[in-house]
């Protein structure tokens, strides 16, 4: 923890960043306004896929600095999610911390020397970060980034559907894109239960489709379905759809 706090303090000396909200985050951190730093970094870290902002968020959340925000996950789990996402995006500081955390069994990671060695190879420029995704083990599985965080948010707009699917499968987070009717809480809870029974994440594909977005969804789901059916049987989607229809009374 001392190392993380030192790293957190060191953030205030980093060069000015390109986006105003990131600059504001560092200024808020330097002034001890930790809640403002969190707010400033949230969009670039979570939605823009900015690796530097992701590491900054991770270090803030790993620290004990008060941020006075209602968080979507336990604080240290959320911190690890941001650190992991930053490392997968190749940010050097995050890669180093993933290597150390895997070597020592800290930061919410299971001690695993194979994972640590993989992250060290990333540090040396000898492998790509996604090669380490399947090796990295988490004490709380929620610390692993979800599929939509890896492919549906900023930084990965040029991926094909099949490439996006392979990225999620390498991360051990199978998922399916679903065209969404007007959502209701009952429908979304039903999807959570039916797909979650098989460890599958469902992701809303929206309701306005271009030819390009339709092709992305089809190629993503085809690649995913092949993997999921190998694991759970050829009729797995029939079972899921039957459960959804029964629960919704269709």
C-alpha positions, 0 to 999 in steps of 0.5 A: 500500500505504501508503494501505491500511495507513493505512486498516487502522489507522484501522479501530480508531477506528470506532464499536462495531459491532452484532455481538459478533464484529465488535467482537471483531475490531476489539479484536483488530486494535487489540491486534495479534492479527491472526489473532484479527481474521481469525477474528472477521470471517470469519463476518460477512464471508463468510456474513452478507454484512456489508459493513463486515466485508467491507471490514475483512477486505479491508484486513487481507488487503491488509496484510502483517500476519501472520494465521497462517490457511490461506486458501482463495485467494491472500491478495491475491486473497481481499482483492480478493474481500472488497473487491469484495463490500463495494463491491457491497453499497454500503459507501462505503469499498469503493466508493471503493477500487474506483474508485481501483483501477480508475483506477490499475490497482491492488489486482488490478484492470485499469486501466479508466476506464469502470469507475472512472467507474461506481464514482464514480457509485455514490459520488455516489449516481447508480447502483447498485453492480451496474451496475459489476460487468460493467465491472470487470476483474480481473487474476486472474479469481478476484478476482471474487466467485462467484455463490453469494457474491452471492446464496446468502449473507447479505443477499440472502434476499429475492431471487427466483430470477430476480433472483438469476440476473440479479445473477450474470449482471451479474457475469459468473458464470453458475451452475446450482443442482443438487439434491445426492445424497449428495456424493462427491469424484469426483462433485463433481470431475466437476461441476467439470470438466463445468460448468467447461468452459463457465465455469459455476459449479454450486451445491448446492441441498441435498436438503430442498426446500420449495415456495418453495425449489423455485420459487426453484431453477426460476426461477433455473435457467430464467433462467440456462439461457436465457443459457447456451444463447444463448452455448453452444448449445441442446444445452449441457446435454445435453453436460454431462449426458452427460459427467457420466454417462460419468464416473460410469458411470451 
